[in-house]
Amino acid sequence: MGKTYNICLDIGGTKVLGAIFDEKENIVYRLKKKTKEGGDSSENVEQVIISVVDEMLKGSEIKKEQVHAIAAAAPGVIDQGKGIVLFSPNLPWRDYDIKTAIEKKFGIPFYIGNDVNVGVLGEYKYGAAKGYKNVVGFFVGTGMGGGLILNGELFTGNKFKAAEYGHMILDPEGPLCNCGQRGCLEAFSSKQGMSAYIRQQTGRGRKSMMEDSVKDGVFKSKILKKSLAEKDAVACEAVDRACHYLAVATGNMINTISPDVVIYGGGVIEAAGDIFLKKILAEVDRYCMPSIRTTVELKNAALGDDSVIYGALAMIK
């Protein structure tokens, strides 16, 4: 019969990361392509995804008939059972049946799930949460994503809408979040939240290395890392504020779920190293019951950019 392979995709607002796994779960080929090359319609983003799969097959010299399945993750609310993207904040998809489109093109089974859910699943199967049964995951990026493993199973809730604890309200009078609520964790601790704080402070006349990087949007993680190394006061305050609210949210999740482990991932966490984890650990005990806290570990994610593609592989398995 010959070798078989699985194709896994991380579909983001600006890029598609693809990887081909062999039977031993090793990555034998990978490719990254900008999403924006395809324009801003559902069909154009779909074409970028198709082109990534086509280019990987061609570059790896693997035949389509050798591919067992394709799995993907994307931001937003996704009906994982039907393969329909109900809503995506960073992609032009609404009630979009991507499963049918991809299966029609390639004749290969296709699966899709929410990116952070799938990322936490990747850490559970292959990364920092391997060996645990109950896992809470916070992924800090442009927004704030959550993922939840309960009793060894990915928990997606009613209509696949669970684990949106980036929108846990921590201060009803707090800053406005993109979701329309005030005081969400995302409004404090994501790139959006930290960038808004830096803009506010520089708007008051304070100096910061990050002033230019947040003028028209959110900063790049490597700029935050550099600013922290230089002990930029405004950047340090933004991170302290972000970690304070992450500690509060972590305490709430510990009290609610009593997980075995809490995992912190995403581009910001990866770029900052252990800075976020150390600050969260310094505060979190104030916000959870001691008897529950003693049985919970707090760890950084281990797979970096690959957590989502490994989670996609876990979906197939």
C-alpha positions in Angstrom: 0.0 0.0 0.0 2.9 2.4 0.6 3.3 5.3 3.0 0.4 7.5 4.0 0.5 11.1 5.1 -1.7 13.7 6.9 -1.8 17.4 5.9 -2.4 19.9 8.7 -3.1 23.6 8.4 -3.1 26.6 10.7 -5.3 29.2 9.0 -4.8 32.7 10.4 -5.9 36.2 9.5 -2.7 36.9 7.7 -1.1 33.5 6.8 -1.7 29.8 6.3 0.9 27.5 7.9 0.9 24.0 6.4 2.7 20.8 7.4 2.8 17.2 6.1 3.1 14.5 8.7 4.3 11.0 7.9 3.1 7.8 9.6 5.5 8.3 12.5 4.1 11.8 13.2 7.2 13.5 11.9 6.9 16.7 9.9 8.4 16.0 6.4 7.4 19.2 4.7 6.1 22.6 5.7 5.0 25.8 4.0 3.8 29.2 5.0 1.8 31.5 2.8 0.2 34.9 3.3 -3.6 34.8 3.5 -3.9 38.4 2.1 -2.5 37.2 -1.2 -5.9 35.8 -1.8 -7.9 38.9 -1.2 -10.8 39.4 1.1 -13.6 37.0 -0.1 -14.4 33.5 1.2 -13.5 32.0 -2.2 -10.2 33.8 -2.3 -9.1 32.7 1.1 -10.2 29.2 0.1 -7.9 29.5 -3.0 -4.9 30.3 -0.8 -5.6 27.2 1.3 -5.9 25.1 -1.8 -2.7 26.5 -3.2 -0.8 25.7 0.0 -2.0 22.1 -0.2 -1.1 21.9 -3.9 2.3 23.4 -3.4 3.1 21.1 -0.5 2.1 18.0 -2.5 4.2 19.2 -5.4 7.2 20.2 -3.3 7.2 17.0 -1.3 6.5 14.8 -4.3 3.7 13.1 -2.3 0.8 11.9 -4.4 -2.8 13.0 -3.4 -3.7 9.3 -3.1 -1.2 8.9 -0.3 -2.9 11.5 1.9 -5.1 10.0 4.6 -6.8 13.3 5.7 -6.5 17.1 5.8 -7.2 18.9 9.1 -7.2 22.6 9.8 -7.8 25.2 12.5 -9.0 28.8 12.1 -10.1 31.6 14.4 -13.8 31.9 15.2 -16.9 29.9 16.0 -16.7 26.6 14.1 -19.2 23.7 13.9 -16.5 21.1 14.2 -19.0 18.3 13.4 -20.2 19.7 10.1 -17.0 21.6 9.1 -18.8 24.9 8.8 -17.2 28.2 9.9 -20.1 30.0 11.6 -18.2 33.2 12.2 -14.6 34.3 12.0 -13.4 37.7 13.3 -10.3 37.9 11.1 -11.4 36.0 8.0 -14.3 36.8 5.6 -16.3 33.7 6.6 -19.9 33.5 7.8 -21.7 30.2 7.7 -19.1 29.0 5.3 -19.0 25.3 4.4 -15.3 24.9 3.9 -15.4 21.1 4.5 -17.5 20.5 1.3 -15.3 22.9 -0.7 -12.0 21.3 0.2 -13.3 17.7 0.0 -14.7 18.5 -3.5 -11.4 19.8 -4.6 -9.1 17.0 -3.3 -11.3 14.0 -2.6 -9.7 13.7 0.8 -11.5 13.8 4.2 -11.3 17.3 5.8 -11.7 18.4 9.4 -11.6 21.9 11.0 -11.8 23.3 14.5 -11.3 26.6 16.4 -7.6 27.5 16.4 -7.1 27.8 20.2 -9.2 24.7 20.9 -7.0 22.8 18.4 -3.8 24.4 19.8 -4.7 23.2 23.4 -5.4 19.8 21.9 -2.0 19.8 20.3 -0.3 20.6 23.7 -2.5 17.9 25.3 -1.5 15.2 22.9 2.1 16.2 22.1 3.3 19.1 24.2 3.3 20.6 27.7 -0.1 19.1 28.8 0.7 15.5 27.7 -0.2 13.1 30.4 -2.8 15.3 32.1 -6.6 14.8 31.9 -8.0 18.3 32.7 -6.3 21.2 31.0 -7.0 24.9 30.8 -5.2 26.8 28.1 -4.8 30.6 27.7 -3.4 31.7 24.3 -2.2 35.3 24.2 -2.0 36.8 20.7 -3.8 39.6 18.9 -6.8 38.5 20.9 -7.2 36.1 23.8 -8.1 32.5 23.1 -9.1 29.7 25.5 -9.2 26.0 25.2 -10.4 23.3 27.6 -9.7 19.6 28.0 -12.0 17.9 30.5 -11.6 14.2 31.5 -9.3 13.7 28.5 -11.7 15.2 25.9 -11.7 18.5 24.1 -14.7 20.4 25.6 -16.5 22.6 23.0 -19.9 23.1 24.7 -23.2 23.8 23.1 -22.9 24.5 19.4 -19.1 24.4 19.7 -19.0 27.8 21.4 -17.3 27.0 24.7 -14.1 28.2 26.3 -14.3 31.8 25.2 -12.9 32.9 28.6 -10.9 35.7 26.9 -14.3 37.4 27.3 -14.6 36.7 31.0 -15.5 40.1 32.5 -13.0 41.1 35.1 -14.0 44.7 35.5 -17.5 45.9 34.3 -16.3 49.5 34.2 -13.1 48.5 32.3 -11.9 49.2 28.8 -14.2 48.4 25.8 -13.5 45.1 24.2 -14.0 44.3 20.5 -16.8 42.0 21.4 -18.8 45.0 22.7 -18.4 44.2 26.4 -16.3 46.1 28.9 -13.5 44.8 31.0 -12.9 41.4 29.3 -9.7 39.6 29.9 -8.9 40.2 26.2 -9.3 44.0 26.7 -6.5 43.9 29.3 -4.1 41.1 28.4 -4.1 40.6 24.6 -1.9 42.4 22.1 -5.0 44.6 21.5 -5.3 45.4 25.2 -1.7 46.1 25.8 -1.4 48.2 22.7 -4.4 50.3 23.8 -2.7 50.9 27.1 0.5 51.9 25.5 -1.3 54.3 23.2 -3.1 55.8 26.1 0.1 56.4 28.1 2.1 57.8 25.1 -1.0 60.0 24.3 -0.5 61.6 27.8 3.1 62.5 26.8 5.0 59.6 28.2 7.9 58.2 26.2 8.1 54.6 25.1 10.1 52.5 22.6 6.8 51.1 21.5 5.0 54.3 20.6 5.4 53.9 16.8 4.6 50.2 16.8 1.1 50.7 18.3 0.1 53.9 16.4 -2.0 52.0 13.7 -2.7 48.7 15.4 -1.0 46.1 17.6 2.7 45.7 18.2 4.8 42.7 17.0 5.8 40.4 19.7 9.5 40.8 19.0 9.2 44.6 19.7 7.6 43.9 23.0 10.5 41.5 23.9 13.1 44.1 23.0 11.3 46.8 25.0 11.1 44.6 28.1 14.8 43.8 27.8 15.5 47.6 27.7 13.1 48.0 30.7 10.9 50.4 28.9 8.6 51.7 31.7 5.4 51.9 29.7 5.9 48.4 28.1 6.7 47.0 31.6 3.5 48.5 33.0 1.4 47.1 30.1 2.8 43.6 30.8 2.3 43.9 34.5 -1.3 44.9 33.9 -1.8 42.0 31.5 -0.3 39.5 33.9 -2.4 40.8 36.8 -5.6 40.1 34.9 -4.3 36.8 33.6 -3.6 35.8 37.2 -7.2 36.8 38.2 -8.7 34.9 35.3 -6.4 31.9 36.1 -7.6 31.9 39.7 -11.2 31.9 38.5 -10.6 29.0 36.2 -8.8 27.1 38.9 -11.7 27.5 41.3 -14.2 26.6 38.6 -12.6 23.6 36.9 -9.9 22.4 39.3 -7.7 21.4 36.3 -4.5 19.4 36.5 -2.6 22.0 34.6 -3.0 25.5 33.1 -1.0 26.2 29.9 0.0 29.6 28.5 0.7 29.9 24.8 0.5 32.1 21.8 2.9 34.5 20.1 3.2 36.9 23.0 4.0 34.2 25.6 6.5 32.6 23.2 8.3 35.9 22.5 8.4 37.0 26.2 9.9 33.7 27.5 9.2 33.1 31.1 8.3 36.7 32.0 4.5 36.3 31.9 4.6 32.9 33.7 6.7 34.3 36.5 4.5 37.3 37.0 1.3 35.2 37.0 2.8 32.8 39.5 3.7 35.7 41.8 0.0 36.7 42.0 -2.3 33.8 41.2 -2.4 32.4 44.8 -4.4 35.5 45.9 -7.2 34.6 43.5 -7.9 30.9 44.1 -8.7 28.6 47.0 -5.5 27.2 48.5 -6.9 23.7 48.7 -7.5 23.7 44.9 -4.3 25.6 44.0 -2.1 22.9 45.5 -3.1 20.4 42.9 -2.7 22.6 39.8 0.5 23.1 37.8 1.1 26.3 35.7 3.3 25.9 32.6 4.2 27.5 29.3 3.2 25.7 26.1 5.9 23.7 24.6 5.2 23.5 20.8 5.3 27.2 19.9 4.0 28.0 16.4 3.4 24.3 15.9 0.8 23.7 18.6 -2.1 24.2 16.2 -0.7 22.0 13.4 0.0 19.2 16.0 -3.6 19.7 17.3 -4.9 19.3 13.8 -3.0 16.0 13.6 -4.7 15.1 16.9 -8.1 15.8 15.3 -7.3 13.3 12.6 -6.1 10.7 15.0 
